[in-house]
Amino acid sequence: MNDDNVIAAFAAARKSQSPLSTLPEDAPPGFDRAFRLQCAVTRELGWTQAGWKIGCTSERAQKALNATGPFPGTVFANRVYRSGDFFPTIAGNKRVVEPEVCFTMAKGLPPRGSHYTVDEVMAAVAHVCVAVEVVNPRTPRGFGDAVPWFIVDGGLNEGIVLGEACKPLSRAFYASLKGEVTWNGRAMQGGVGANALGGGDQALTWLANHLNGHGLGLAEGDIITTGVITEFFQAEPGDTVEVTFEHLGRVSVRF
């Protein structure tokens, strides 16, 4: 095993926006090593990390990727957009659209010797919004590769589109909030917040404690998108997607 080869390959794929022709190793890494490699790829890129995404928080997403649970990914500042923006893409990208609840941290949650509670985590939140994460695998077989490679690949994040910031909701609302989606004006299957690990508050707490277990923490200003709660689908260049979440408002994106 050679970490340097893996890091160089995935950093190059991210920069070129072209998928790898082959994986740098025959066998997928273990989950802990995969996360260490993800962090190393971020350092190799030299891009500013704006926060984190959480992949596979819903049972549907886990079944689609053959995942046994959630995993973290990176969100880069140069791939954060605002509602109504044009999302740059190339024809070969996947552009999987995932409507999600997204938080911004008011203060950091540094690593410590004990788990964070949900109340502690939510007390550190500055604001919340509806967001669209755009997912694009850079592995040779796309979504057919093993999950640890998705972790190395930044959790498959391509970018995120943010709606207007809102005050944090009462915890009672996160599980029950309803989401609606239209794709080129056609209604898609909606969902509820509980689809993402029981609610955005629960998903955010999972991430805080996952990072804590690796000697890392959430930082003030971090953006965290907590996983798809509705139908997800692949958009094409020229498409428009609009998402409305109860209590949080609306976000739109054009490809």
Secondary structure, 3 states (H helix, E strand, C coil): CCHHHHHHHHHHHHHHCCCCCCCCCCCCCCHHHHHHHHHHHHHHHCCCEEEEEEECCCHHHHHHHCCCCCEEEEEEHHHEEECCCECCCCCCCCCEEEEEEEEEECCCECCCCCCCCHHHHHHCEEEEEEEEEEECCCCCCHHHCCHHHHHHCHHHEEEEEECCCECCCCHHHHCCCEEEEEECCEEEEEEEHHHCCCCHHHHHHHHHHHHHHCCCCECCCCEEEEEECCCCEECCCCCEEEEEECCCEEEEEEC
